[in-house]
């Protein structure tokens, strides 16, 4: 049975939308979390380092940063996305990247295999990442905050992390890092806004992301119309987002 990301890959040709992205604009009052994450990763990168990309998807980001490392292993649970990644690898002729179908909860890599592990909105199995890191190695993550799309989830009455928006993910994860014996170098929650230019654009967006893994454009139309009417602004349909960015060291 296909997982959510297999279905997205088949529908859009990659994660999340290939070349068919919905139209929206973004405002970053406290900085773009994706750019902050990448900047911190590249500051630590060295060409003699071995790196693990957890939840690599179709490999887009993996290839972007591959030249800064000796080698990168990308793992994911979506066979369809990994097939796309392998096709990209052949086209780009990138020799220092390999992809494996693996579940991050138990990777079966040897202890202390990697200098750096990073994860972009993927699974958070911190004890396994601690085991895999060399002494002094770094783990970096950009994850989804507890208040991400909270008003949308309230209108729909369900969704990813539904009902836990009063529990700080940042504080929860920081406590877990300390218990595992990681040293927290950087940990920030970053909020920003997206504005979709139409209900069709937001509809398309929701088809390609796991905010609602069971999103159905027909069955959920009433919920979507209710949200769009309530949060329509002169800039577009407002969708508040939240990310957490971590840099921690073993």
KOLVOTOR-171641 format. One record per residue (C-alpha): z negated, y negated, x. Coordinates in nm, 4 decimals. Each point is the difference from the previous one (the first is absolute). Last residue first. Example, Ala and Ser with C-alpha at 12.3 -4.5 7.8 and 13.67 -1.06 7.14 Angstrom:
% KOLVOTOR-171641
+----------+----------+----------+
|       pz |       py |       px |
+----------+----------+----------+
|  -0.7140 |   0.1060 |   1.3670 |
|  -0.0660 |   0.3440 |  -0.1370 |
+----------+----------+----------+
This chain:
% KOLVOTOR-171641
+----------+----------+----------+
|       pz |       py |       px |
+----------+----------+----------+
|  -2.0533 |  -1.5127 |   2.6832 |
|   0.1352 |  -0.3401 |  -0.0948 |
|   0.0644 |  -0.1741 |  -0.3314 |
|   0.2657 |  -0.2463 |  -0.1161 |
|   0.0044 |  -0.0428 |  -0.3754 |
|   0.2045 |  -0.1933 |  -0.2562 |
|  -0.0897 |  -0.0012 |  -0.3698 |
|   0.2604 |  -0.1041 |  -0.2566 |
|  -0.0119 |  -0.1800 |  -0.3337 |
|   0.2713 |  -0.0983 |  -0.2480 |
|   0.0160 |  -0.2412 |  -0.2955 |
|   0.3090 |   0.0562 |  -0.2196 |
|   0.1215 |  -0.3200 |  -0.1658 |
|   0.3182 |   0.0049 |  -0.2071 |
|   0.2138 |  -0.2868 |   0.1286 |
|  -0.0564 |  -0.3320 |   0.1774 |
|  -0.0366 |  -0.1959 |  -0.3262 |
|  -0.2598 |   0.2603 |  -0.1052 |
|   0.0072 |   0.3140 |  -0.2164 |
|  -0.3296 |   0.1851 |   0.0153 |
|  -0.0774 |   0.0612 |  -0.3688 |
|   0.3590 |   0.0523 |  -0.1135 |
|   0.0738 |   0.2292 |   0.2944 |
|  -0.3116 |   0.2073 |  -0.0629 |
|   0.0702 |   0.0498 |  -0.3692 |
|   0.3661 |   0.0829 |   0.0698 |
|  -0.1062 |   0.2616 |   0.2543 |
|  -0.2498 |   0.1618 |  -0.2340 |
|   0.2620 |   0.0120 |  -0.2777 |
|   0.2609 |   0.1464 |   0.2352 |
|  -0.2259 |   0.2807 |   0.1224 |
|   0.1662 |   0.2802 |  -0.1965 |
|   0.3512 |  -0.1153 |   0.0891 |
|  -0.0345 |  -0.0949 |   0.3667 |
|  -0.2313 |   0.2988 |   0.0685 |
|  -0.2654 |  -0.0385 |   0.2685 |
|  -0.1721 |   0.3321 |   0.0740 |
|  -0.0811 |  -0.0779 |   0.3640 |
|  -0.1362 |  -0.3344 |  -0.1182 |
|  -0.0754 |  -0.2203 |   0.3022 |
|   0.1940 |   0.2683 |   0.1885 |
|   0.3065 |  -0.2123 |   0.0854 |
|   0.3715 |   0.0351 |  -0.0854 |
|   0.0091 |  -0.0149 |  -0.3795 |
|  -0.2474 |  -0.2882 |  -0.0017 |
|   0.2397 |  -0.2184 |   0.2005 |
|   0.2837 |   0.0687 |  -0.2424 |
|  -0.2123 |  -0.1118 |  -0.2948 |
|  -0.1081 |  -0.3114 |   0.1914 |
|   0.3648 |  -0.0913 |   0.0577 |
|   0.0922 |   0.0759 |  -0.3617 |
|  -0.2854 |  -0.2218 |  -0.1252 |
|   0.1600 |  -0.2822 |   0.1959 |
|  -0.0320 |  -0.2180 |   0.3122 |
|  -0.3003 |   0.1839 |   0.1394 |
|  -0.2660 |  -0.2122 |   0.1753 |
|  -0.2198 |   0.1621 |   0.2664 |
|  -0.3384 |  -0.1386 |   0.0996 |
|  -0.2309 |   0.0474 |   0.2983 |
|  -0.3421 |   0.1401 |   0.0848 |
|  -0.1140 |   0.1168 |   0.3435 |
|  -0.3104 |   0.2104 |   0.0646 |
|  -0.0877 |   0.0095 |   0.3687 |
|  -0.1280 |   0.2482 |   0.2556 |
|   0.0449 |  -0.0476 |   0.3745 |
|  -0.1568 |   0.1705 |   0.3028 |
|  -0.2221 |   0.2493 |  -0.1851 |
|  -0.1337 |   0.2591 |   0.2423 |
|   0.0371 |   0.3553 |  -0.1309 |
|  -0.3085 |   0.2206 |   0.0008 |
|   0.0744 |   0.1985 |  -0.3205 |
|  -0.2855 |  -0.1808 |  -0.1743 |
|   0.1298 |  -0.3368 |   0.1216 |
|   0.3506 |   0.0663 |  -0.1322 |
|  -0.1429 |   0.1179 |  -0.3330 |
|  -0.2008 |  -0.3206 |  -0.0410 |
|   0.3101 |  -0.2070 |   0.0778 |
|   0.1952 |   0.2019 |  -0.2581 |
|  -0.2458 |  -0.0729 |  -0.2814 |
|  -0.0305 |  -0.3670 |   0.0973 |
|   0.3755 |  -0.0549 |  -0.0027 |
|   0.0515 |   0.2055 |  -0.3158 |
|  -0.2341 |  -0.2316 |  -0.1854 |
|  -0.1088 |   0.1579 |  -0.3291 |
|   0.0475 |  -0.2264 |  -0.3044 |
|   0.3680 |   0.0997 |  -0.0250 |
|  -0.0864 |   0.3665 |  -0.0584 |
|   0.1264 |   0.0262 |  -0.3601 |
|   0.3509 |   0.1256 |   0.0742 |
|   0.0513 |   0.0949 |   0.3646 |
|   0.3724 |   0.0586 |  -0.0584 |
|   0.0709 |  -0.0578 |  -0.3670 |
|  -0.1388 |   0.0025 |  -0.3526 |
|  -0.0657 |  -0.2207 |  -0.3013 |
|   0.3476 |  -0.1556 |   0.0192 |
|  -0.1301 |  -0.3554 |  -0.0515 |
|  -0.2950 |   0.0642 |   0.2343 |
|   0.2301 |   0.1522 |   0.2613 |
|   0.2173 |  -0.3125 |  -0.0003 |
|  -0.3067 |  -0.2208 |   0.0353 |
|  -0.1200 |   0.2031 |   0.3025 |
|   0.3306 |  -0.0117 |   0.1856 |
|  -0.1886 |   0.0503 |   0.3309 |
|  -0.3700 |  -0.0658 |  -0.0574 |
|  -0.1248 |   0.3091 |   0.1867 |
|   0.2071 |  -0.0759 |   0.3065 |
|   0.2989 |   0.2078 |   0.1067 |
|   0.0212 |   0.0971 |   0.3644 |
|   0.1317 |  -0.1314 |   0.3297 |
|  -0.1380 |   0.2223 |   0.2692 |
|  -0.0496 |   0.0105 |   0.3751 |
|  -0.1765 |   0.2729 |   0.2002 |
|  -0.0550 |  -0.0579 |   0.3694 |
|  -0.0689 |   0.2160 |   0.3035 |
|  -0.2996 |  -0.0472 |   0.2314 |
|  -0.0555 |   0.3756 |   0.0208 |
|   0.3227 |   0.1646 |  -0.1144 |
|   0.0585 |   0.0055 |  -0.3720 |
|   0.0627 |   0.3183 |  -0.2005 |
|  -0.3632 |   0.0707 |  -0.0890 |
|  -0.0565 |  -0.3583 |  -0.1148 |
|   0.3146 |   0.0218 |  -0.2126 |
|  -0.1327 |   0.3155 |  -0.1677 |
|  -0.3316 |  -0.1700 |  -0.0741 |
|   0.1857 |  -0.3024 |  -0.1411 |
|   0.2041 |   0.1791 |  -0.2633 |
|   0.1506 |  -0.3080 |  -0.1631 |
|   0.3354 |   0.0908 |  -0.1544 |
|   0.2873 |  -0.2517 |   0.0142 |
|   0.0332 |  -0.3710 |  -0.0661 |
|   0.1299 |  -0.0498 |   0.3548 |
|  -0.1768 |   0.2321 |   0.2424 |
|  -0.0344 |  -0.0277 |   0.3752 |
|  -0.1212 |   0.2330 |   0.2722 |
|  -0.0141 |  -0.1149 |   0.3615 |
|  -0.0691 |   0.1785 |   0.3285 |
|   0.0687 |   0.3413 |  -0.1515 |
|  -0.0713 |   0.3712 |   0.0569 |
|  -0.3795 |  -0.0149 |   0.0335 |
|  -0.0586 |   0.3339 |  -0.1749 |
|   0.3083 |   0.2140 |  -0.0530 |
|   0.2337 |  -0.0651 |  -0.2969 |
|  -0.0809 |   0.2233 |  -0.2973 |
|   0.0559 |  -0.2921 |  -0.2426 |
|  -0.2861 |   0.0567 |  -0.2413 |
|  -0.0511 |  -0.2742 |  -0.2608 |
|   0.3241 |  -0.1569 |   0.1222 |
|   0.2176 |   0.2530 |  -0.1805 |
|   0.3029 |   0.0843 |   0.2108 |
|   0.3802 |   0.0080 |  -0.0146 |
|   0.0859 |  -0.1080 |   0.3540 |
|   0.2114 |  -0.2777 |   0.1501 |
|   0.0851 |  -0.0718 |   0.3630 |
|   0.0664 |  -0.3331 |   0.1722 |
|   0.0735 |  -0.0512 |   0.3711 |
|   0.3747 |   0.0737 |  -0.0042 |
|   0.1326 |  -0.2581 |  -0.2436 |
|   0.3713 |   0.0554 |  -0.0492 |
|   0.0036 |  -0.2617 |  -0.2792 |
|   0.2241 |   0.2084 |  -0.2260 |
|  -0.1722 |   0.3256 |   0.0901 |
|  -0.3439 |  -0.1512 |  -0.0531 |
|   0.1099 |  -0.1541 |  -0.3289 |
|   0.1016 |   0.3438 |  -0.1286 |
|  -0.3362 |   0.1402 |   0.1107 |
|  -0.1815 |  -0.2775 |  -0.1867 |
|   0.2017 |   0.0718 |  -0.3160 |
|  -0.0995 |   0.3676 |   0.0231 |
|  -0.3592 |  -0.1142 |   0.0540 |
|   0.0145 |  -0.1978 |  -0.3233 |
|   0.1235 |   0.3060 |  -0.1907 |
|  -0.2611 |   0.2302 |   0.1560 |
|  -0.2803 |  -0.2263 |  -0.1152 |
|  -0.3377 |   0.0989 |   0.1488 |
|   0.0328 |  -0.2327 |   0.3009 |
|  -0.0391 |   0.0033 |   0.3766 |
|   0.1594 |  -0.2172 |   0.2675 |
|  -0.0456 |   0.0809 |   0.3685 |
|   0.0612 |  -0.2929 |   0.2300 |
|   0.0897 |   0.0059 |   0.3689 |
|  -0.0332 |  -0.2093 |   0.3145 |
|  -0.0739 |  -0.3032 |  -0.2138 |
|   0.1363 |  -0.3544 |  -0.0501 |
|   0.3537 |   0.1218 |  -0.0716 |
|  -0.1224 |   0.1890 |  -0.3062 |
|  -0.1220 |  -0.3089 |  -0.1875 |
|   0.2870 |  -0.0577 |  -0.2438 |
|   0.0875 |   0.3715 |  -0.0030 |
|  -0.3384 |   0.0924 |  -0.1442 |
|   0.0226 |  -0.2887 |  -0.2482 |
|   0.3100 |   0.1438 |  -0.1656 |
|  -0.1043 |   0.3627 |   0.0409 |
|   0.0832 |   0.1199 |  -0.3515 |
|  -0.3673 |   0.0540 |  -0.0775 |
|  -0.2213 |  -0.0318 |   0.3093 |
|  -0.3166 |   0.1026 |  -0.1818 |
|  -0.2018 |   0.0133 |   0.3219 |
|   0.1903 |  -0.1367 |   0.3022 |
|  -0.1437 |   0.1623 |   0.3144 |
|   0.0419 |  -0.1607 |   0.3450 |
|   0.0286 |   0.1101 |   0.3619 |
|  -0.0445 |  -0.2892 |   0.2433 |
|   0.1819 |  -0.0577 |   0.3305 |
|   0.2119 |  -0.2867 |  -0.1400 |
|  -0.3085 |  -0.1916 |  -0.1034 |
|  -0.0981 |  -0.1173 |  -0.3487 |
|  -0.3260 |  -0.1878 |  -0.0598 |
|   0.1557 |  -0.3401 |  -0.0698 |
|   0.2753 |   0.1794 |  -0.1931 |
|  -0.2476 |   0.1435 |  -0.2491 |
|  -0.1771 |  -0.3318 |  -0.0527 |
|   0.3283 |  -0.1782 |  -0.0701 |
|   0.1125 |   0.2748 |  -0.2371 |
|  -0.3193 |  -0.0217 |  -0.2059 |
|   0.0088 |  -0.3798 |  -0.0171 |
|   0.3663 |   0.0105 |  -0.1034 |
|  -0.0744 |   0.2454 |  -0.2803 |
|  -0.3058 |  -0.2032 |  -0.1038 |
|   0.2049 |  -0.3212 |  -0.0413 |
|  -0.2375 |  -0.2878 |   0.0660 |
|  -0.2936 |  -0.1490 |  -0.1885 |
|   0.1864 |  -0.2030 |  -0.2661 |
|   0.2850 |   0.2546 |  -0.0053 |
|   0.2437 |  -0.0741 |  -0.2836 |
|   0.2691 |   0.2514 |  -0.0936 |
|   0.3334 |  -0.0047 |  -0.1816 |
|   0.1569 |   0.2664 |  -0.2208 |
|   0.3299 |   0.1742 |  -0.0641 |
|  -0.0125 |   0.3790 |  -0.0290 |
|   0.1159 |   0.1862 |   0.3120 |
|   0.3211 |   0.2017 |  -0.0201 |
|   0.0788 |   0.0502 |   0.3711 |
|  -0.2410 |   0.2928 |   0.0320 |
|  -0.2496 |  -0.0378 |  -0.2814 |
|  -0.3358 |   0.1436 |   0.0997 |
|   0.0245 |   0.1993 |   0.1988 |
|   0.3445 |   0.1456 |   0.0402 |
|   0.3208 |   0.0726 |  -0.1898 |
|  -0.1183 |  -0.1602 |  -0.3243 |
|  -0.0229 |   0.2929 |  -0.2423 |
|  -0.0172 |   0.2904 |   0.2427 |
|  -0.2457 |  -0.1795 |   0.2261 |
|  -0.2135 |  -0.1080 |  -0.2957 |
|  -0.0187 |   0.3575 |  -0.1289 |
|  -0.0965 |   0.1323 |   0.3425 |
|  -0.2597 |  -0.2766 |   0.0206 |
|  -0.1698 |   0.1092 |  -0.3222 |
|  -0.0201 |   0.3642 |   0.1031 |
|   0.2828 |   0.2372 |  -0.0851 |
|  -0.0943 |   0.3437 |  -0.1372 |
+----------+----------+----------+
